[in-house]
Structures are given as C-alpha cells and as structure tokens.
C-alpha cells in the first residue's frame, strides 16, 4: 500500500507520493477506463528532476529539500523581447490618481488587455509582482496612454528576473502562519501572505474598498480581509 495526493485539472494529473511506483499505479488504473494515458515527467521522491504541469516548470535540484516552481521565461518573451531590462522597480502607487492621459484606441486597448492577462498569469509564481498587476488592472476596461507606459515599465523590470523561481522548503517547526499589512498613504492598500510549513500558499495585494481615515483603520481592514481568506 502507499499514500498519494492527486491534483486534477481537466485531463492533467499531478501525482505526489513518497513511493516512486505511484505514477505507474495511477497510469495502470486509468488505462482500464481510457485508451491514451502518458506520463509526461517524473521527479524521483529522493532525487533531482524536472517536469511541467499547467504551464509551470517544477524542478528539484541536488538539494532535495527544496522544490522550485516558475512559469518559463519564454512565456513573456513576446512581450519583453523589444524592451530593455532594468533592475529598478517602478513606482505606480499614484498612477491612477494622477492619470489625465488620453484613452487608447480600440486596437491598442485590446493589446493592453491581452498583455496584462498574460502578465497576470505569469504572476502566479511571482508574488513580488502581484501589486503591479492589481494596479494595472484598474484600467483594463478603458486603458489610457499612462497605463500602457506603466505596463511597459513593469515588463522591463520583470525582464531582469525572468530566470527566478518560487521556492518551497518544508519547515517542521511551522504550521499555518499569516501576515497582513496595509499602506494608508498609497490609497489604503491591503497586503497579506499565508504560509504553510514555511511555504507561501496564498498572497495578495489589493486596493481596499474605501479609503481609510487613518493608518490604524487601514490595518484593521487588512486583518479582516486576511481573515476572510483564511
């Protein structure tokens, strides 16, 4: 007997088990019901390897206590190939307040929304860019020239770190830990992160529904938002 965890998305399965026979057991079971079943990648329980699942690379190197996950750098190649990379993070906190630029034409607006959608998907393994995605999404229905320029600035910054991974390391001494914070100055922004045994499983940066009257109020709203997610 063996234990295993199976994550299913439509017709893709991710099987996790300390027994290397688990994928073969699942494959054998499925072949009794469907004709075509293929193992597309496998990482040994106590070894190194690489596989792809739902457009993500999952890698374990020689350090077997760490799994690394990322959306491959090629995913943003079309958006960043003509941009010059920079390691200076852009400041977009006042973008919506100070935006008096003209609206984009229909074709440019479509390109903005498509680029933003692609960038937002990439952010699923890059929580450090979630704040930018949240700000840029504020004008996705009617994007302006200023927001188009801001998106290019963010993509230039992203290009400098496309090689990075999100790491998952197990810490036996920690269970579920949450941390919430808020910015009163930047139009009442909530940020929170939830970790499980040291691994980030949920994080967000979002605009609060109404502007707080004090830093204390914005902190309380942030705690409430975090509690609702937990």
MIBABA-619601 format. One record per atom (N, C-alpha, C): x, y, z; residue in three letters. Coordinates in steps of 0.05 Angstrom, whole numbers, plus 5000, padded with zeros to 4 digits. Layout:
! residues N
XYZALA...
//
This chain:
! residues 230
501749765000UNK500050005000UNK501850255000UNK500650474991UNK502150724990UNK500150954993UNK501051185002UNK499351425002UNK500251604978UNK498351744968UNK498951934947UNK496952154947UNK497752384937UNK496052614933UNK495852664903UNK493452704892UNK493052744864UNK491653014859UNK492953184844UNK491753444836UNK490853414807UNK488253464803UNK487053424777UNK486053684765UNK486853744740UNK485853974726UNK485053884698UNK482453854693UNK481353744668UNK482553474663UNK484453444643UNK485553184638UNK488553164646UNK489453354662UNK492153344672UNK492253264701UNK494053084709UNK494252994736UNK497053044747UNK497253134771UNK499853154785UNK499652964809UNK501452764809UNK501352564830UNK503752594848UNK503252604874UNK505352644894UNK505352414913UNK507652274917UNK507752054935UNK510651994941UNK511251884966UNK514051804972UNK514751544958UNK512851414945UNK513451164931UNK513651214901UNK515951154889UNK516351214860UNK514451054842UNK513150854853UNK511250694837UNK508550824833UNK508051044848UNK505451174848UNK504451254820UNK506151394804UNK505251474777UNK504451234760UNK506051014761UNK505450784746UNK502750654755UNK502250664781UNK499750554792UNK497350704782UNK497650974781UNK495451144771UNK495051094742UNK497251074727UNK497051034698UNK495650764693UNK496450554707UNK495250294703UNK492250294709UNK491450444730UNK488650464737UNK487050604715UNK488150824705UNK486750984685UNK486550834658UNK488450664652UNK488450514627UNK486150314626UNK484950254648UNK482650074648UNK480150224640UNK480350494639UNK477950664632UNK478350814606UNK480850904600UNK481351064576UNK483650944561UNK483851004535UNK485750874518UNK488551004519UNK488651274521UNK491251404519UNK491951534546UNK494051444559UNK495051554584UNK498051564582UNK499151804587UNK502051834584UNK503251974608UNK505451884619UNK506952024640UNK508852224626UNK508452484630UNK509952684615UNK512452774630UNK512652704655UNK515052774670UNK514952654698UNK517252624711UNK517352504737UNK519852594752UNK519452664778UNK521652734795UNK521752514817UNK523952364819UNK524152154840UNK523752274868UNK522452124886UNK521952224913UNK524452324928UNK526752214922UNK529152294936UNK531452364917UNK530652474894UNK532652544874UNK531952794860UNK533552874841UNK533153114825UNK531553054800UNK530453264788UNK528953224764UNK527253474757UNK525753454735UNK524253674726UNK521753574711UNK519553714715UNK517153654700UNK515553914695UNK513553894678UNK511854124672UNK508954054678UNK507554244690UNK504754204697UNK503254464695UNK501254474678UNK499654714674UNK501354954667UNK503354914649UNK505055134640UNK507155224660UNK507555074681UNK509655134701UNK511854934701UNK514255024705UNK516554844710UNK516754784739UNK516954524746UNK517354444773UNK520054294774UNK521854394790UNK524654304789UNK525654234817UNK526954014820UNK528453954844UNK531353904836UNK533154054848UNK536054014842UNK537353824861UNK539953854864UNK541453684882UNK540553714911UNK539553954918UNK538453994945UNK535553894945UNK535253644955UNK532653514953UNK530553614973UNK531353804990UNK529353915009UNK527954164998UNK528354224972UNK527254464960UNK526154404932UNK523554484928UNK522354474902UNK522254764892UNK522854794866UNK522755064854UNK520655064831UNK519055274830UNK516955294811UNK517055564797UNK516555564771UNK516355824757UNK514855774730UNK513755994720UNK512855994692UNK515356044675UNK515855884655UNK518255904639UNK518656194628UNK521256284627UNK521756554618UNK520756604589UNK520556394573UNK519656434546UNK516756534545UNK515256494566UNK512456564567UNK512056864562UNK513957024572UNK513757324569UNK515557424547UNK516757244531UNK518657334511UNK517457524491UNK515057464481UNK513857644461UNK513357924472UNK512857944498UNK512258204510UNK514758364517UNK516958224521UNK519358354531UNK521658364512UNK521458224489UNK523758194471UNK524858464461UNK523058664458UNK523958924447UNK524359134469UNK524259044494UNK524559234517UNK527259194530UNK528359414540UNK530959394554UNK530459334583UNK531759134594UNK531359044621UNK532459254641UNK531259274664UNK532159454685UNK531659314712UNK533459364731UNK533059254758UNK532059464777UNK531059684767UNK529859904783UNK526859864784UNK525659804807UNK522759764807UNK521160024803UNK519160014786UNK517560254781UNK515660314805UNK515060564809UNK513160644830UNK510460724816UNK508460554820UNK505860604807UNK503660694827UNK504460744852UNK502360794873UNK500561034866UNK501661234853UNK500061474847UNK499061484818UNK499361254804UNK498661254776UNK495761324771UNK493961194784UNK491061234779UNK490261514787UNK491361624809UNK490661884819UNK491462104800UNK493862074788UNK494962284771UNK494562244741UNK492962044734UNK492661984706UNK490662164692UNK491562344675UNK489762514659UNK490362474629UNK491662244623UNK492362194595UNK489962094579UNK490262104553UNK488162024535UNK487761714535UNK485361634528UNK484761354526UNK486061234501UNK486760974502UNK487960844479UNK485760784458UNK486660764433UNK484660694413UNK483960394416UNK482060304400UNK481060034405UNK483159814402UNK484859834381UNK486959634377UNK488959634400UNK489859874408UNK491859894429UNK490659794456UNK488059854460UNK486759764485UNK486559454486UNK486059334462UNK485959044461UNK488758924467UNK490859044456UNK493558954461UNK494258974491UNK493359204503UNK493959244532UNK492659024548UNK490058964543UNK488658764559UNK489858484555UNK490658424530UNK491958164524UNK494658144539UNK496258354538UNK498858354551UNK498558334581UNK496658484592UNK496158474621UNK495258194630UNK493558064614UNK492657794621UNK494957604621UNK496757624602UNK499057444601UNK500857504625UNK501357754631UNK503057824653UNK501857734679UNK499157754683UNK497857664707UNK498157364712UNK498057214690UNK498456924692UNK501256864702UNK503157004691UNK505956964699UNK506357024728UNK504857214739UNK505057294767UNK504257084787UNK502956864777UNK502156654796UNK504456524811UNK506756534799UNK509156424813UNK511056654820UNK510156904817UNK511857134824UNK510157324841UNK509857264866UNK508257434884UNK509357714887UNK511857754881UNK513058014884UNK512058214863UNK510658114842UNK509558284821UNK506458314823UNK505258194843UNK502358194845UNK501258484849UNK502758654863UNK501858924867UNK501659074840UNK503659034823UNK503559164797UNK501159074781UNK500658814781UNK498358704766UNK495758824776UNK495458854802UNK493058964814UNK492659254805UNK494759414805UNK494559694796UNK493859714767UNK495259564750UNK494859574721UNK492059484713UNK490859304730UNK488259204723UNK486059414729UNK486659624743UNK484659824749UNK483559964724UNK485059974703UNK484160104678UNK484059904655UNK483659644660UNK483659454638UNK481259494620UNK479059594631UNK476659634614UNK477059874595UNK478260084605UNK478760324589UNK481660424593UNK483560274584UNK486360344589UNK487160614576UNK489060744588UNK490061004578UNK492960984570UNK493961194558UNK496761204550UNK498661174574UNK497961294596UNK499561284620UNK499760994630UNK497560844630UNK497560574639UNK499060394620UNK498960454594UNK500560304574UNK503560334579UNK504360584585UNK507260634591UNK508060504617UNK506160504637UNK506760374662UNK507160074659UNK505459944642UNK505759664637UNK508459594625UNK509459764606UNK512059724594UNK514259754615UNK513959934634UNK515959964655UNK516059714672UNK513759604679UNK513659364695UNK514859124680UNK514259104654UNK515358884638UNK518458914636UNK519459154634UNK522359194634UNK523559094660UNK522259154682UNK523159064708UNK522958754711UNK520758644700UNK520458354701UNK522558214685UNK523358334663UNK525358204645UNK527958154659UNK528658314679UNK531158284692UNK531258044711UNK528857924717UNK528857694736UNK527057464726UNK526957434699UNK525357214689UNK526456944696UNK529056934703UNK530256674710UNK529556584738UNK528356744754UNK527856684783UNK525656474786UNK525856324808UNK523856124815UNK522456204842UNK520056094846UNK518856094873UNK519755834886UNK520855854911UNK521955624925UNK519955524946UNK519855264949UNK518255134970UNK520154964987UNK520455045012UNK522154895031UNK520454825056UNK520654585064UNK518954485086UNK520354555113UNK518754665131UNK519654735158UNK517854585178UNK518954385192UNK517354225210UNK516354395234UNK517754615240UNK517054765264UNK514754965260UNK513754985235UNK511655185230UNK509155045218UNK506855145227UNK504355055215UNK503455265196UNK500955355199UNK499855575183UNK500555835196UNK501856015181UNK502656275191UNK501556485171UNK500256695182UNK499356905164UNK500457175173UNK500957345154UNK501957615160UNK500357805142UNK499358015155UNK497858225140UNK498958495146UNK498858665126UNK499858945129UNK498159125111UNK498459385115UNK496959565098UNK498559825095UNK498059965073UNK499160225068UNK496960425068UNK497060615086UNK495060825087UNK495661035066UNK498161095062UNK498961315044UNK498261245015UNK498660995007UNK498160914979UNK495260834975UNK493461014981UNK490560974977UNK489560714990UNK490360665015UNK489260435030UNK489560175016UNK491960065016UNK492559805002UNK492859585023UNK491559365018UNK491859125035UNK493858935023UNK495658825040UNK497458615031UNK497558395051UNK497558145043UNK497757925062UNK499057685049UNK500257515066UNK501457265057UNK500757045077UNK500156815066UNK499456585083UNK501456365076UNK502856255096UNK504756045092UNK503955795107UNK504855565096UNK504355305109UNK506955165111UNK507955115135UNK510554995140UNK512755145125UNK512555415124UNK514655585112UNK514255625082UNK512255505070UNK511755535041UNK509455725036UNK509855915018UNK507756105012UNK505555964995UNK503055965006UNK500855834991UNK498756034982UNK498856284993UNK496956484984UNK498056764991UNK497956944972UNK498757224978UNK497257404959UNK496957654967UNK495457844951UNK496258124959UNK495758314940UNK496058594945UNK493758724930UNK491858854945UNK489458954932UNK488659224944UNK487159374928UNK486059624938UNK483759574956UNK483659714979UNK481359694997UNK478959824985UNK476559734992UNK474059834980UNK473660134985UNK474560235007UNK474360525013UNK476960625025UNK477460875022UNK479960995033UNK479661035063UNK481660925077UNK481560945107UNK482261225116UNK481261295140UNK481761555151UNK484261565169UNK485461325173UNK487961315190UNK489461065183UNK491961055191UNK493560805187UNK492460575204UNK491360635228UNK490260435245UNK487860305231UNK486060465219UNK483760355206UNK484560185182UNK486560265167UNK487360105144UNK488559845153UNK489959835176UNK491059585186UNK488859395195UNK486759505208UNK484459335216UNK483059215192UNK482659375171UNK481359275147UNK483059055134UNK485759085135UNK487558885124UNK487258625139UNK487158635166UNK486758395182UNK484158255176UNK482058415172UNK479458305166UNK479558165139UNK480758295119UNK481058165092UNK482557905093UNK484757905109UNK486357665111UNK484757445125UNK483157505145UNK481557315159UNK479457185141UNK478257345124UNK476257245106UNK477357045086UNK479957075079UNK481256885060UNK481956635075UNK482956655100UNK483656415115UNK481156245120UNK
//
